[in-house]
Amino acid sequence: MKNSFKLFIPAIIWFAISFWLLTIPGTALPQITWFDKYQGDKAVHIFMFALICFLFSFPLKNSIQKNKWIILITVLGLLYGIAMEFVQKYFIPFRSCDVDDMIADGIGCLTGLWFTKKYFKRNDKRLKKAVEQL
């Protein structure tokens, strides 16, 4: 059990980094005009949440019920994204609740789910091939 917890350390670290990034006061964020013009923060949200979902799903690659777990992780990732938007609105100075950010978080979670499924499928093929060679 100790070894399996170690596999979640990158996910926990990235979760902590994302929490920190999402709770930075608005005045501390850099003002980049082209970034705002092209909605660059949406790409950041997609990347951040895709990585959260993938990193929390990755240690489950050998689990029998991995599909149920990665769907749960995806749903929890989306709920985390929605909750953080309300945290920004009510508790973080000069930040707001943005529905577009929630949508980007959801797209990120689904992207993380897609990459996880692709990774697991590739991993399963390699495992089958190794077993066949025995």
Beta strands, then each sheet from edge to edge (+ up, - down):
end
